Amino acid sequence: MGETLIVVGAAIIRDGHVLAAQRAEPERLRGLWEFPGGKTEPGETPAQALVRECREELGVTVRAGEPVGADVPFPAPSDGHTRPAVLRLLRAELLAGEPRALEHRAVRWVPDEGLRDLDWMPADVPFLAALSPLLRTRETPY
């Protein structure tokens, strides 16, 4: 089957809110919410993939950080995937730009209390519990 494909998602946190992106494609997933990101390319680390995907999908520059929660396995290979895959959520620091929906229907800053109000992609749901405390802890500037 081959080695596990790592799909990365970005937990971009600002002022107690996390950035969520609403899928435009494929049609059967249109309207569901996810953390922006995508598949790692051959020879690319998850951190490098995250930086590339945020530039392509949101038009922003980020720095990849630590994982949030544990990797979430995708169901058995399908949709053209011939190897196992996991979703890995990484904290991402917004360095430059304001996120725009370049490949999504919409993007939205979501507070902790609004996380469960969105219709999330099934693979993203397990990260909500690990993400919640990060949104309630506002970092104090020095």
N, C-alpha and C positions, 0 to 999 in steps of 0.2 A: 504493500500500500504506500510506502514512502514515509518520510518524516512528517511530523505534525506541522501543518500550516498555522502560523500565528497571525490572527487578525487583530489589529490594535484599535482601541478606542481612546479618545482624548477626554479626560476629565478636566476641562478648563474652568477653573473656579475664580470668580471675581466678586468681592463684596458679599460673600455668603450665598452666591448663586452659582449654578453650574450651567454650562452651555449645552443645550439639547438641539438636535437637528431632526427635522421631519423629512422622512424619505419621500422621494418623488418616483423612484423606480426600484424594482420592477412593479408593474401594476398591482400585483397581489399584495405587495408590502407598502404601497402608496399610502401616506398619511400616518404611518407608525413613526414613533420617535426613537432615536438612538443617540449614542455618543458618536460624534464625527470620527472618522478614521477609515481604515481599510486593510487590505491584505499586504503582508510584507512581500517584497519582490526578492528574487534570488540574489543572494549576497548582501542583503540589507538587514540591519538589526531592527528589532521592534522600535527602538527610539528613532532611528533614521526614517522608518516607514511613517511613524506618527508625524514627524516634522513635515515630510513630503505631502502626506494626505491632508494635513491642515492647510498647507499652502494651496493645494489644488482645490479642496472643497470649500474653504472658508476665506481664502485670500489673506491669511495671517501667518506670522512667524511665531512659533512656539518653541519652548525648550521642554523636552520630555523629562519626566521625573519618575518617582517611585510608583510601583503598581498599587492599585486600589483593589483590595479583595483578592480572591484567588481566580485563576483562569477558569473560564466557563467553556466546557466542551460543547461543540455544535452537535446536532444529531448526526446519525450515520451519514457518510459522504453522499451528497446529492448535488443537484444544480451544477453538474459538470465537475464537481470536486471529486478527485479520485483518492484523496488521502484524508486522514483525520484532521480536524481543525479545532482551534480554541480561540476564544475571544479574551484578550488581555486588555484591561483598562489601566491606563497610565495617567498619573497627574500630569498636567501640561501647564506651563507658565506662559501666559500671553506676553510676548516681547514686543510685537509691532503689529499694527493694523487693528481694525474693528471687524469682527466676524460677519461675513455676508453669506447668504445662501446661494453659492455658485452652482452647486449640484443637488441641492435639497429644495423642498418646497418652501421651508422657512427655518429660521433659527430663533431660539428663545433662551433668555437667561431665566433659570428656574430656581426658586428658593427651596430650602429643605421641605417646608410645609406643602409645596406644590408638586414635589417629585412624583407622588403616586396618583396625581390627577391626570397624567399623560398616559396615552396608550403606547407603551414601550414595546420595542422588539423583544421577543421572548428571551434572547440571549443577554440582553442588557438588564433585565429585571433583577437578577441576583446581585448586581453591583449596588443597587439602591441602598441596601442596609449598611454597607461599608462606606458609602459616600455620604450618607446623612450626617454623621458626626463631623466630617470635614467642613460641611456647610454651616454647622452651628458654631464652629470654632473660628471666630474671626481673628485673623492675624493682626497684631498691633504693630504699626510702623515704628521703627526705631529712629 
